[in-house]
């Protein structure tokens, strides 16, 4: 089993993924800020560094490992436009540089659905720029593109499911409604684990919502 290096490991998705990987016998190292290491599951290795400065953690990335980029703004909303640039985009640029320097074999990036929307355009744009940054380093990569991940503490969008069903029946809105369906945290974890166990030999593998829903 390859080693896993992860950013955003103390977040909503990261903690669950690390726990799953440790249960499966993987060796995991997480990038954390000082004081956050106690949040990590027992058995997870860590490095305390600045996630926006590649030089501060590139040397601590195991050569040939799989890099999982989960760091980002919690609860994205249109009001967080600047944070998308200063946190999401800045961190993935640093991570890509560090991953290239360390010689990682596979870069996994949780992006977002790229079906054009007006309400979350800034978020989608920053994630698209993140994808472009990763493509530029020419490491085999997987981009996972959910829209909204429902789970504990994130259940309120489920109230919108009946509306989405109606929109799926209307020809003018059907394609967009299907492309922006909700996925569950379990489906996301299954998708991430599948990506970890199925590295692309080259290029970029893009996982859209339709595939996530089957996981």
MILOSE-250451 format. One line per field, with one value per atom (N, C-alpha, C): residue in one letter; atom name; x, y, z. Coordinates in pm, whole numbers, padded with zeros to 5 digits, always signed. Example, Ala and Ser with C-alpha at 12.3 -4.5 7.8 and 13.67 -1.06 7.14 Angstrom:
residues 2
r	A A A S S S
a	N CA C N CA C
x	+01319 +01230 +01320 +01285 +01367 +01290
y	-00569 -00450 -00330 -00225 -00106 +00003
z	+00780 +00780 +00780 +00708 +00714 +00787
//
This chain:
residues 215
r	X X X X X X X X X X X X X X X X X X X X X X X X X X X X X X X X X X X X X X X X X X X X X X X X X X X X X X X X X X X X X X X X X X X X X X X X X X X X X X X X X X X X X X X X X X X X X X X X X X X X X X X X X X X X X X X X X X X X X X X X X X X X X X X X X X X X X X X X X X X X X X X X X X X X X X X X X X X X X X X X X X X X X X X X X X X X X X X X X X X X X X X X X X X X X X X X X X X X X X X X X X X X X X X X X X X X X X X X X X X X X X X X X X X X X X X X X X X X X X X X X X X X X X X X X X X X X X X X X X X X X X X X X X X X X X X X X X X X X X X X X X X X X X X X X X X X X X X X X X X X X X X X X X X X X X X X X X X X X X X X X X X X X X X X X X X X X X X X X X X X X X X X X X X X X X X X X X X X X X X X X X X X X X X X X X X X X X X X X X X X X X X X X X X X X X X X X X X X X X X X X X X X X X X X X X X X X X X X X X X X X X X X X X X X X X X X X X X X X X X X X X X X X X X X X X X X X X X X X X X X X X X X X X X X X X X X X X X X X X X X X X X X X X X X X X X X X X X X X X X X X X X X X X X X X X X X X X X X X X X X X X X X X X X X X X X X X X X X X X X X X X X X X X X X X X X X X X X X X X X X X X X X X X X X X X X X X X X X X X X X X X X X X X X X X X X X X X X X X X X X X X X X X X X X X X X X X X X X X X X X X X X X X X X X X X X X X X X X X X X X X X X X X
a	N CA C N CA C N CA C N CA C N CA C N CA C N CA C N CA C N CA C N CA C N CA C N CA C N CA C N CA C N CA C N CA C N CA C N CA C N CA C N CA C N CA C N CA C N CA C N CA C N CA C N CA C N CA C N CA C N CA C N CA C N CA C N CA C N CA C N CA C N CA C N CA C N CA C N CA C N CA C N CA C N CA C N CA C N CA C N CA C N CA C N CA C N CA C N CA C N CA C N CA C N CA C N CA C N CA C N CA C N CA C N CA C N CA C N CA C N CA C N CA C N CA C N CA C N CA C N CA C N CA C N CA C N CA C N CA C N CA C N CA C N CA C N CA C N CA C N CA C N CA C N CA C N CA C N CA C N CA C N CA C N CA C N CA C N CA C N CA C N CA C N CA C N CA C N CA C N CA C N CA C N CA C N CA C N CA C N CA C N CA C N CA C N CA C N CA C N CA C N CA C N CA C N CA C N CA C N CA C N CA C N CA C N CA C N CA C N CA C N CA C N CA C N CA C N CA C N CA C N CA C N CA C N CA C N CA C N CA C N CA C N CA C N CA C N CA C N CA C N CA C N CA C N CA C N CA C N CA C N CA C N CA C N CA C N CA C N CA C N CA C N CA C N CA C N CA C N CA C N CA C N CA C N CA C N CA C N CA C N CA C N CA C N CA C N CA C N CA C N CA C N CA C N CA C N CA C N CA C N CA C N CA C N CA C N CA C N CA C N CA C N CA C N CA C N CA C N CA C N CA C N CA C N CA C N CA C N CA C N CA C N CA C N CA C N CA C N CA C N CA C N CA C N CA C N CA C N CA C N CA C N CA C N CA C N CA C N CA C N CA C N CA C N CA C N CA C N CA C N CA C N CA C N CA C N CA C N CA C N CA C N CA C N CA C N CA C N CA C N CA C N CA C N CA C N CA C N CA C N CA C N CA C N CA C N CA C N CA C N CA C N CA C N CA C N CA C N CA C N CA C
x	+00083 +00000 +00087 +00052 +00124 +00086 +00177 +00147 +00055 -00024 -00117 -00077 -00069 -00045 -00171 -00223 -00353 -00352 -00415 -00440 -00589 -00623 -00763 -00806 -00709 -00736 -00818 -00829 -00909 -01048 -01081 -01210 -01319 -01434 -01555 -01532 -01469 -01444 -01313 -01214 -01081 -01073 -01135 -01133 -01193 -01303 -01369 -01284 -01218 -01133 -01013 -00949 -00832 -00870 -00982 -01029 -01048 -01109 -01131 -00999 -00908 -00779 -00699 -00701 -00631 -00692 -00824 -00892 -00853 -00822 -00785 -00636 -00564 -00423 -00327 -00375 -00289 -00210 -00092 -00014 -00051 -00095 -00145 -00067 -00028 +00033 -00050 -00085 -00170 -00092 -00118 -00063 -00157 -00107 -00193 -00123 -00201 -00147 -00121 -00028 +00004 -00120 -00150 -00266 -00380 -00375 -00483 -00453 -00327 -00288 -00366 -00416 -00490 -00627 -00671 -00798 -00787 -00666 -00645 -00672 -00719 -00739 -00607 -00614 -00494 -00434 -00303 -00234 -00202 -00254 -00227 -00101 -00003 +00115 +00081 +00163 +00132 +00258 +00244 +00349 +00283 +00347 +00297 +00368 +00289 +00348 +00243 +00286 +00199 +00145 +00016 -00039 -00034 +00003 +00012 +00156 +00248 +00390 +00447 +00466 +00511 +00642 +00732 +00863 +00854 +00746 +00735 +00697 +00649 +00609 +00649 +00705 +00741 +00836 +00930 +01029 +00967 +00848 +00783 +00684 +00671 +00582 +00658 +00608 +00679 +00689 +00808 +00823 +00737 +00670 +00589 +00454 +00418 +00291 +00175 +00054 -00067 -00104 -00122 -00152 -00302 -00370 -00514 -00536 -00588 -00610 -00757 -00781 -00916 -00931 -00820 -00825 -00911 -01000 -01085 -01174 -01245 -01335 -01452 -01482 -01597 -01726 -01828 -01960 -01951 -01907 -01895 -02027 -02017 -02135 -02089 -02181 -02143 -02070 -02093 -02031 -01882 -01832 -01693 -01601 -01633 -01557 -01407 -01370 -01228 -01160 -01232 -01174 -01146 -01228 -01202 -01066 -01029 -00900 -00785 -00806 -00696 -00677 -00777 -00766 -00768 -00879 -00892 -00785 -00780 -00689 -00544 -00518 -00380 -00324 -00407 -00357 -00331 -00417 -00394 -00272 -00245 -00124 +00001 +00000 +00113 +00125 +00011 +00013 +00066 +00026 +00074 +00225 +00276 +00421 +00493 +00440 +00504 +00498 +00384 +00369 +00466 +00485 +00579 +00721 +00758 +00893 +00919 +00817 +00834 +00828 +00778 +00768 +00652 +00538 +00421 +00373 +00305 +00264 +00123 +00042 -00101 -00154 -00221 -00277 -00429 -00496 -00642 -00697 -00786 -00837 -00989 -01047 -01192 -01226 -01276 -01311 -01461 -01529 -01673 -01730 -01858 -01923 -01903 -01875 -01845 -01958 -02079 -02196 -02217 -02221 -02229 -02348 -02321 -02426 -02392 -02491 -02466 -02436 -02502 -02491 -02354 -02290 -02160 -02051 -02063 -01967 -01824 -01806 -01671 -01605 -01684 -01633 -01592 -01679 -01648 -01525 -01510 -01396 -01265 -01266 -01143 -01107 -01207 -01180 -01131 -01185 -01137 -00992 -00956 -00817 -00729 -00784 -00710 -00682 -00782 -00764 -00655 -00658 -00559 -00418 -00406 -00276 -00222 -00310 -00267 -00231 -00309 -00275 -00135 -00100 +00027 +00149 +00134 +00250 +00271 +00174 +00187 +00212 +00142 +00139 +00004 -00004 -00134 -00228 -00350 -00441 -00584 -00659 -00803 -00875 -00970 -01054 -01192 -01238 -01371 -01459 -01572 -01654 -01796 -01813 -01948 -02007 -02132 -02192 -02209 -02292 -02307 -02305 -02227 -02214 -02300 -02403 -02495 -02449 -02463 -02424 -02448 -02399 -02419 -02380 -02473 -02449 -02467 -02492 -02507 -02632 -02737 -02857 -02960 -02951 -03057 -03085 -02984 -03015 -03107 -03119 -03210 -03354 -03384 -03517 -03545 -03437 -03452 -03468 -03453 -03458 -03589 -03705 -03829 -03829 -03773 -03765 -03676 -03563 -03473 -03541 -03621 -03693 -03788 -03857 -03948 -03870 -03756 -03675 -03619 -03596 -03548 -03653 -03779 -03887 -03915 -03864 -03887 -03774 -03804 -03699 -03597 -03642 -03552 -03453 -03485 -03399 -03345 -03386 -03352 -03201 -03129 -02985 -02909 -02939 -02868 -02907 -03035 -03080 -03011 -02996 -02930 -02781 -02722 -02578 -02540 -02638 -02610 -02679 -02701 -02766 -02677 -02741 -02669 -02604 -02490 -02427 -02410 -02395 -02381 -02234 -02207 -02070 -02017 -02102 -02059 -02018 -02095 -02060 -01928 -01906 -01780 -01661 -01677 -01569 -01539 -01644 -01625 -01552 -01587 -01523 -01376 -01347 -01208 -01126 -01184 -01112 -01089 -01189 -01174 -01061 -01057 -00953 -00815 -00804 -00677 -00630 -00723 -00687 -00677 -00714 -00712 -00644 -00512 -00436 -00435 -00456 -00441 -00294 -00265 -00127 -00068 -00155 -00111 -00233 -00209 -00319 -00410 -00532 -00629 -00758 -00804 -00933 -01032 -01142 -01243 -01365 -01403 -01517 -01632 -01736 -01852 -01955 -02060 -02164 -02228 -02254 -02320 -02242 -02110 -02027 -02022 -02015 -02012 -02137 -02252 -02378 -02382 -02297 -02293 -02198 -02123 -02023 -02085
y	-00120 +00000 +00126 +00221 +00347 +00433 +00521 +00615 +00726 +00781 +00887 +01015 +01124 +01255 +01338 +01401 +01467 +01607 +01701 +01833 +01840 +01921 +01927 +01805 +01740 +01615 +01628 +01749 +01766 +01820 +01826 +01879 +01774 +01817 +01734 +01604 +01615 +01497 +01431 +01512 +01460 +01363 +01397 +01308 +01172 +01174 +01049 +00966 +01035 +00963 +00902 +00978 +00925 +00803 +00811 +00697 +00575 +00592 +00481 +00423 +00510 +00463 +00387 +00436 +00366 +00229 +00222 +00093 -00005 +00048 -00037 -00070 -00015 -00048 +00047 +00161 +00259 +00339 +00384 +00478 +00618 +00704 +00836 +00944 +01046 +01163 +01286 +01367 +01484 +01612 +01711 +01845 +01924 +01972 +02045 +02171 +02263 +02380 +02343 +02409 +02380 +02396 +02294 +02294 +02209 +02174 +02093 +01945 +01908 +01768 +01677 +01732 +01648 +01606 +01670 +01633 +01509 +01471 +01359 +01225 +01127 +00993 +00932 +00849 +00781 +00697 +00707 +00630 +00710 +00832 +00918 +01000 +00995 +01077 +01220 +01314 +01451 +01535 +01645 +01744 +01879 +01959 +02093 +02191 +02257 +02347 +02445 +02534 +02635 +02581 +02554 +02495 +02587 +02713 +02809 +02835 +02758 +02772 +02634 +02605 +02472 +02432 +02528 +02495 +02448 +02484 +02447 +02301 +02233 +02093 +01998 +02047 +01958 +01847 +01881 +01782 +01673 +01696 +01599 +01510 +01528 +01444 +01318 +01199 +01076 +01064 +01044 +01029 +00914 +00937 +00833 +00813 +00897 +00880 +00934 +00912 +00968 +01092 +01203 +01331 +01358 +01380 +01409 +01551 +01637 +01777 +01800 +01823 +01847 +01985 +02055 +02183 +02284 +02350 +02451 +02518 +02619 +02695 +02606 +02605 +02529 +02599 +02519 +02572 +02682 +02649 +02751 +02823 +02953 +03035 +03154 +03220 +03334 +03445 +03454 +03561 +03538 +03420 +03384 +03392 +03480 +03494 +03511 +03602 +03627 +03510 +03441 +03324 +03212 +03201 +03099 +03123 +03249 +03282 +03265 +03314 +03316 +03183 +03096 +02966 +02852 +02833 +02721 +02724 +02835 +02844 +02854 +02935 +02950 +02818 +02741 +02614 +02510 +02504 +02403 +02438 +02567 +02605 +02562 +02583 +02540 +02388 +02319 +02173 +02116 +02174 +02126 +02143 +02257 +02279 +02179 +02158 +02065 +01922 +01884 +01749 +01723 +01823 +01810 +01795 +01876 +01871 +01735 +01683 +01557 +01434 +01447 +01332 +01240 +01298 +01215 +01148 +01036 +00958 +00988 +01048 +01067 +01179 +01276 +01391 +01383 +01372 +01365 +01498 +01557 +01691 +01689 +01725 +01740 +01879 +01884 +02009 +02034 +02081 +02105 +02092 +02059 +02048 +02177 +02161 +02277 +02318 +02270 +02317 +02464 +02556 +02700 +02735 +02809 +02861 +03007 +03081 +03221 +03236 +03157 +03175 +03136 +03035 +02989 +03000 +03096 +03111 +03130 +03212 +03240 +03115 +03035 +02910 +02815 +02802 +02715 +02763 +02894 +02949 +02918 +02934 +02905 +02758 +02671 +02528 +02492 +02557 +02534 +02577 +02687 +02733 +02635 +02575 +02473 +02353 +02311 +02199 +02231 +02353 +02393 +02391 +02433 +02432 +02290 +02197 +02057 +01997 +02027 +01978 +02024 +02145 +02203 +02132 +02065 +01996 +01858 +01814 +01690 +01567 +01560 +01439 +01372 +01239 +01174 +01222 +01258 +01319 +01270 +01283 +01256 +01377 +01431 +01541 +01485 +01507 +01461 +01585 +01585 +01705 +01689 +01692 +01693 +01834 +01848 +01981 +02013 +01936 +01952 +01813 +01800 +01672 +01674 +01592 +01586 +01483 +01518 +01427 +01493 +01434 +01491 +01639 +01723 +01866 +01936 +01859 +01914 +01854 +01841 +01775 +01870 +02002 +02091 +02088 +02068 +02066 +01951 +01850 +01740 +01790 +01904 +01962 +02005 +02023 +02069 +01953 +01829 +01716 +01707 +01731 +01728 +01831 +01950 +02053 +02007 +01947 +01898 +01792 +01706 +01603 +01667 +01770 +01840 +01902 +01965 +02029 +01926 +01803 +01697 +01657 +01680 +01643 +01751 +01871 +01983 +01987 +01974 +01967 +02081 +02202 +02317 +02315 +02245 +02244 +02106 +02005 +01867 +01842 +01887 +01858 +01919 +02045 +02110 +02049 +02016 +01957 +01824 +01742 +01612 +01629 +01732 +01754 +01812 +01866 +01928 +01855 +01726 +01648 +01637 +01619 +01602 +01464 +01455 +01326 +01314 +01194 +01173 +01165 +01188 +01178 +01036 +00937 +00798 +00777 +00833 +00819 +00890 +01005 +01076 +00997 +00939 +00860 +00738 +00675 +00560 +00602 +00720 +00770 +00800 +00865 +00896 +00768 +00670 +00545 +00474 +00477 +00415 +00484 +00617 +00692 +00657 +00640 +00604 +00467 +00374 +00238 +00217 +00319 +00306 +00429 +00430 +00543 +00543 +00659 +00667 +00654 +00590 +00574 +00707 +00791 +00922 +01010 +01139 +01230 +01251 +01294 +01329 +01250 +01193 +01125 +01216 +01251 +01340 +01258 +01269 +01194 +01291 +01278 +01368 +01310 +01387 +01350 +01216 +01192 +01067 +00946 +00954 +00843 +00837 +00952 +00954 +00888 +00913 +00857 +00705 +00647 +00500 +00435 +00517 +00463 +00419
z	+00000 +00000 +00000 -00084 -00087 +00033 +00071 +00177 +00124 +00214 +00178 +00252 +00177 +00237 +00212 +00315 +00303 +00364 +00296 +00352 +00386 +00484 +00526 +00604 +00667 +00736 +00863 +00918 +01039 +01006 +00879 +00837 +00830 +00783 +00776 +00699 +00585 +00502 +00539 +00574 +00600 +00716 +00828 +00944 +00912 +00839 +00803 +00706 +00612 +00518 +00588 +00676 +00747 +00830 +00898 +00978 +00890 +00774 +00681 +00632 +00596 +00544 +00650 +00773 +00881 +00904 +00897 +00914 +00804 +00686 +00572 +00571 +00669 +00680 +00612 +00565 +00500 +00605 +00564 +00643 +00595 +00687 +00651 +00724 +00651 +00712 +00675 +00774 +00751 +00775 +00692 +00711 +00800 +00914 +01008 +01057 +01106 +01175 +01321 +01384 +01523 +01611 +01689 +01776 +01725 +01595 +01536 +01536 +01567 +01557 +01651 +01763 +01857 +01802 +01695 +01634 +01547 +01511 +01419 +01488 +01413 +01470 +01515 +01615 +01664 +01553 +01537 +01434 +01310 +01302 +01187 +01215 +01125 +01137 +01092 +01128 +01088 +01075 +01003 +00992 +01019 +01104 +01135 +01041 +00955 +00856 +00807 +00720 +00660 +00527 +00516 +00394 +00273 +00295 +00185 +00142 +00199 +00167 +00137 +00010 -00032 +00034 +00050 +00107 +00251 +00320 +00461 +00482 +00376 +00396 +00284 +00175 +00064 +00108 +00195 +00240 +00326 +00378 +00466 +00393 +00261 +00181 +00141 +00172 +00134 -00019 -00073 -00219 -00271 -00383 -00444 -00380 -00283 -00214 -00297 -00247 -00306 -00225 -00294 -00229 -00243 -00130 -00132 -00082 -00168 -00135 -00097 +00033 +00083 +00147 +00165 +00234 +00158 +00230 +00167 +00269 +00224 +00310 +00353 +00482 +00532 +00492 +00461 +00426 +00319 +00198 +00092 +00067 +00045 +00014 -00070 -00140 -00224 -00149 -00018 +00061 +00088 +00051 +00083 -00038 -00130 -00254 -00230 -00141 -00117 -00049 +00038 +00105 +00006 -00098 -00199 -00263 -00279 -00340 -00242 -00120 -00023 +00050 +00048 +00115 +00014 -00055 -00148 -00257 -00331 -00445 -00400 -00297 -00249 -00198 -00129 -00074 -00182 -00283 -00388 -00472 -00488 -00560 -00483 -00352 -00270 -00270 -00260 -00258 -00389 -00500 -00629 -00641 -00599 -00602 -00513 -00393 -00299 -00351 -00409 -00463 -00577 -00662 -00773 -00721 -00623 -00565 -00499 -00430 -00355 -00443 -00565 -00654 -00620 -00587 -00559 -00688 -00673 -00790 -00838 -00752 -00785 -00699 -00762 -00691 -00701 -00586 -00583 -00531 -00607 -00575 -00571 -00458 -00450 -00501 -00621 -00687 -00668 -00770 -00763 -00904 -00914 -01044 -01123 -01252 -01335 -01429 -01402 -01474 -01437 -01533 -01500 -01412 -01305 -01217 -01187 -01145 -01109 -00961 -00877 -00733 -00678 -00738 -00687 -00792 -00880 -00989 -00938 -00836 -00785 -00729 -00660 -00604 -00716 -00817 -00929 -01004 -01019 -01090 -01017 -00885 -00808 -00816 -00812 -00821 -00962 -01063 -01199 -01213 -01151 -01152 -01076 -00970 -00897 -00985 -01061 -01153 -01256 -01310 -01410 -01350 -01225 -01157 -01145 -01113 -01098 -01233 -01335 -01470 -01511 -01472 -01515 -01457 -01343 -01284 -01346 -01426 -01505 -01420 -01307 -01226 -01251 -01264 -01278 -01168 -01205 -01109 -01126 -01018 -01020 -00965 -01041 -00996 -00964 -00842 -00801 -00790 -00862 -00875 -00820 -00688 -00632 -00642 -00604 -00590 -00443 -00374 -00229 -00167 -00059 +00010 +00135 +00137 +00251 +00352 +00480 +00587 +00720 +00829 +00962 +00967 +01011 +01016 +00882 +00778 +00643 +00575 +00653 +00600 +00539 +00567 +00525 +00375 +00286 +00143 +00102 +00188 +00155 +00140 +00203 +00189 +00045 -00032 -00170 -00269 -00223 -00314 -00392 -00328 -00406 -00519 -00492 -00595 -00710 -00677 -00782 -00867 -00804 -00878 -00979 -00936 -01027 -01143 -01111 -01215 -01315 -01266 -01355 -01457 -01426 -01518 -01622 -01599 -01690 -01792 -01920 -02023 -02015 -01987 -01987 -01870 -01763 -01644 -01610 -01685 -01650 -01645 -01747 -01754 -01636 -01605 -01495 -01361 -01341 -01216 -01190 -01294 -01279 -01254 -01316 -01302 -01167 -01092 -00963 -00848 -00865 -00759 -00635 -00521 -00395 -00391 -00324 -00297 -00146 -00097 +00047 +00085 +00211 +00261 +00240 +00253 +00231 +00086 -00007 -00148 -00180 -00116 -00137 -00083 +00035 +00092 +00006 -00043 -00132 -00259 -00311 -00432 -00407 -00297 -00263 -00246 -00178 -00156 -00289 -00378 -00509 -00587 -00579 -00649 -00595 -00465 -00404 -00452 -00465 -00503 -00654 -00731 -00877 -00938 -00929 -00980 -01133 -01196 -01342 -01378 -01489 -01532 -01578 -01634 -01682 -01699 -01713 -01739 -01618 -01648 -01544 -01561 -01452 -01448 -01377 -01444 -01386 -01345 -01218 -01164 -01140 -01220 -01209 -01114 -01088 -00990 -01025 -01151 -01192 -01142 -01150 -01104 -00951 -00886 -00740 -00683 -00745 -00698 -00706 -00787 -00801 -00703 -00629 -00537 -00403
//
